[in-house]
């Protein structure tokens, strides 16, 4: 794995950071990507201090015109791009009748459109390598819906369709495309939840607890490996049994 390169969007915090750390421990050269150069550099530096290989990369998923050049530079600098983890995502929650056009567009731009075109840019080097893994971090909300998240749920459901379509198009080139749909995961965002709201969430989860970011990272690690070479077009729920 030492010669393989993994690009992880939204890698500066939470689930994305956990994925970066796990893939680096697996032996990948990890490109930690997010809008803030300062934040990705801090994560990459911490990974290097642990004895692994990582670099920070400023990447804005709303700036689609830059994607081809960014991927080209990655290939020139690191020899290829083997794994793309589309983890970056945003929310703009509200009841559907109150969601503005701008709130809808902001969520779709990052969660679906940006992911679509970054994935498209990464296809060519993966095809030349005849090996690739694209892993889209979705949400169980994209499978079951959620009150106050119609725009977010639509973006994640679209990501599932994208995953399956890409898997069918790219399978002949030894490129697998899968999605992971996390449930309620303990992050800095969920730590601020009202205790009563959190308790209500947990009542819906058969395992009775929130998941950890590392548990999503473990799933990514497997899907990014050679061991998962016969798995493609799947949406893997990592949710403690929330959605069955």
N, C-alpha and C positions, 0 to 999 in steps of 0.2 A: 504493500500500500504506500510505500514511502514516495513513489513517484506520482501518485494520484493527487489531483487538486480538487478541493471542494469549495464552492462559493455558497455562502449562507446569507440570505437577506434578513434584515431585522435581527442581526447577530449581536447587537450591543447590550441586550438585556433579556431577562426572562427565559422563555423557551429557546429563543434563538441563541442566546449565550450558552445555554446548556448543550445545545446541539454542536456548537463550535468546539466546545471543550471536549465533548465525547469523540467527535470525528478526528480532532487533533490527537487524542490519546490512541485512536485506532491507527494512526500513522499517516493520515492525510495532511497535505499542506492546506491549511484552512485560510480562506479569505473571508474575514469578518466584515460584512457589508451593512451599512446603515447611512442615514443622511449625515450624521455628525462624525466628522473625521476624528475629533478628539475622543469621542466615546469608543469608536471601533479600535482606535490605536491603544486605548487603555486595556480593552479586552485582549487584543492580540499580544500586547506586552505581557500581560498576566499569563497567557498560555505559553509564551516563550520561556517565562521564568519557571514554568513547570516542566520544561525540557522538551517541549513540542514545537512545531513549526506553524506560525500564523502571521498574517499581515492584515492591517486595516485597509478598508477600501470604502471611500465615500461614494454612495450610490443612491440616487433619488429615483424611486419608481415612477414618479410622475414625469420624469424627463426622458421619455422614450427615445428621443433622437440620439442619445448618448450610448445606448446599449451595445450597438454593433462595435463601436470603437472600444468600449470597455472590455468586451469579450475578446476582441482582437489583441488588446494590450495584455490581457491575462495569459493568452496563449503564447504571446511573444516572451513574456517575462517568466512564465512558469512551465511552459511546455505543453499545456493543454488545459482543458476543463472537463473533469470527469464526473463530478457530482454537482448538481444544482439543487439547493434546498430553498424553495420559495416559502419563506416563513413570515416576511413582513406583512403586516395587516393593520388596518385602522377600523375604528367604529365611530358611528355618529348616531347613537341610539335615541329613539323617540317612537311614539305611536305612529303608525303609518300615515294617518290623516294629518300629522304634524310634520312629517319629514319634508324638508325643502328640496328643491332640485339640486342645490349646491351640496347639501348633505348626502344626497343620493350619489351624485357624481364623484364626490371626494372618496367615498367608500369603494365605488366601482373602479375608480382610476387606479388605486393602489392594489386592492385585493384581487382584481380580475384583469383589468387591462394591462397594468404594469407587469403582472406575472405572465400574462400571455406573451407579451413582446420580449421580455427578458428570456423566457423559455425558447422562443423562436430564435433569438440571437445565439443561444447556446447549442442549438441543434447541429449546426454545421461542424464545429470542431468535434463534437461527439460522434457524428457520422464518419468523419475521417478516421477517428480512433477505433471505430467499430466497437465501442464500449461506452456506456453512459448510464447514469442514474439521475432521473429527475423526480424529486419528492416534494409534493405540495402540502403544506401544513394548512389544513382546512379547519373545520369545526363540526361538532355534532349538530350545531344549529343549522348547518346546511342540509342536514338529513331530516331533522324533525321540526324545524322552525322555532321561533321564540317570540313572545310578545315584546314589542318595542324594538325589534331588530330585523324588520322586514328587508331593509336595504343590505344589512350585513349577511342575513341568511341567503338572500338572492345571490350575493357575490360568492359565497362559499358553495352554494349549489352549482353555480356556473363553473367553479373550479373543479368540481367532480366531473362534469361533462367534458371539460378541457382535458383532464387527466385521462379519461377513457379514450377520447379521440386521439390524443397524442400516442397513447400506448398502442393503438391499432396501426397508426401510421409509421411508428418507429421500431416496432418489434423486430422487423427483418434486418435492422442494423445493430442488433444486440444492445438496444437502449430500452431500459424499462422505465415506466412512468407510473408512479403510485401516489396516493394521497394518504395522509394521516389526519384523522378527525379527533382532536382532543375533546374531552369533556371539561369538567370544572378542574382547573389546574391552579395550584397554589403559586401565585406570583405577587409582585409588589402591588399590582392592581387589586387582586382579590383579597389581599391582606387588609385592605381598607373597607371591606364590606361590613355592613351592619350585622352584628352577631345573629339577630333573628332571621335576616335574609340568608345568611350563610347556613344556618340550621335548616331552613326550608329547602335550600339547594340539596343539602346532604341527605335529606329524607328521600330524594328521588334516586339516589345512587345506591345500588345493592351492596357495594363494598363499604359504604358508610363513611367515606372519607374523600377529601380532595386529592387529586393526583399531584405528582411532583414533576417539575420541568424535566428532571433527569429521566423520568419514565418515558416521556416523549422522545428524548434523545436516544434512549436505548432502541426504540423502534426504528428511528432514522438510521442508526448504526447498522441494524440488520438489513434494512432495505437498500442501504448503500453498499453492501458487501457482495462478494461473489456468491455467497451462500443463498442469496435471494434472487439469483439469476433467472428463475422460472416463475417469478411473481411479477405480474404487470397488470395495469388497468384496475387496480383494487383500491378501495377506500377502507383503510384499517381504523376502526374506532378504538381509541385508548381512553376509556371513559368510566371505568369501574362498573360497567354494566348499565349505564344510564340509558343508552339507546340500544334496543334489541329488536 
